[in-house]
Amino acid sequence: MILLPEPWWLEAALAAVLAVDVGMSIKPPKFIRDCLNGVGFPRQWWWTLIVIKSLAVTGLLVGLAIPGIGLAATVGVIVYFSSAAVAHIRSRFLGMEFWVNCLGFLVLGVAALLFGFLF
């Protein structure tokens, strides 16, 4: 296993897309609000998702230079979006938000792990 991502751009792409998600989550558009309400996530806790995703972006970027940090951040992103997928399935909220956003991030995270660190 490699402790620095190669190719590096997979981690950078994951960080960039996640950073856009963080920016959108500050004042969430309707589809994000619908998603969070659809899975029953309490509004007073929405800010925690911004913190978690911001820390993930930071870890992914720092991990481009410091061995192991990017790997840990990538695994964290996979765990986060796996948990989100479970929340969607349990609440039966399986609309476009689930397929595009939740599973899209999960697939991107798994691809970054597989092709950046394992293969």
N, C-alpha and C positions, 0 to 999 in steps of 0.2 A: 504494500500500500504506500502511496505517495502522500507526503504531508503538506506539500505545496501543490496547488491545482495546476494541471497541465492538460489541456490548454487553459490559460488563465481567463480567457474571455467568457467562458461559461459561467464562472463565478461572478464576473463583472456584469454579465447580462442578467443574471438572477438578482443581483444587488440593484441594478437599475430598474428593473420591472417592479421589484418590491418597494423601492424608493418612490416610484410613481404611485403605488398603492397607498403608501404612507401619506403622501401629499393629498391624495383624494380622500383619505379617511379623516383628515382634519375637519373638513366640512363635507360630510359624505353626500354624494349624489343619491338620487332616489333608489337606484338599483343596489347600492351598498346598504342603505337604510332598510330596504325591503329584505335583503339577505339577513342582516342581523336580527331584525324583527321576526323573520320567518323561522329562524332556528331558536328563537326565544332568548337571545342574549340580552341581558338587561342593559338599558340605555346608560345607566350611571356607570357601567363598566366599559363602555366603548373606548374610553381613553387608554385602557390597558393594552388594547390591540395595537394602538399607535406606538406605544412604548416598546412592546415586544418586537414589532416589525422593524422599528428604528434600530433596536439593538442587533437584530439579525443583519440589517444592511451594514451596520458598523463592523460586525464580526466578519461578514463576507469580504468587505474591503480590506480590513486589517489582515485577514487571512491570505491575501495575495502576497504579503511580505513575511508574515510570521508563521512558521510551520505549525500545523495542527489547528489553528484558530478557524480557518475557513472550513475545514472538515467538520469541526464541531458546530459551526454556524449552519452549514448545509444540512447536517443531521437535524438540527433544531428546526429549520424551515420545514423539513419533511415531517417531523413529529407534529408541528403546528398545523400544517395543512391536512395531515392524516386525521388529527383530532377534529378539525373543521369538517372534514368529509363525514366522520362518524356523527357529528352533530346534525349535519344535513340529513343523513339517512335516518337517524332516530326521530327527527321531527317531520320526516317525509316532505321536506322542502327540497325538491329535486328539479327545480326549474333551470333556466339558462344560467343563472348565477352559479349553481353547483357545477354544471358541466364545464363552463368556460373558466370562471374565476378559480374556484376551489380546486378542481381537478387539473386545471391548466397550471397553476402554481405547483401543485404536487408533482406533476409530470416534469416540469422544468427543474424542480429540486432534485428529483431522482436522476434525471439526465445529468445534472451538474455533478452529482455524487459519483455516478457510474463512469462517466467519460472524463471527469476532471481528476478523480482520485483513485479509481479502481482499475480502469483499463488503460 
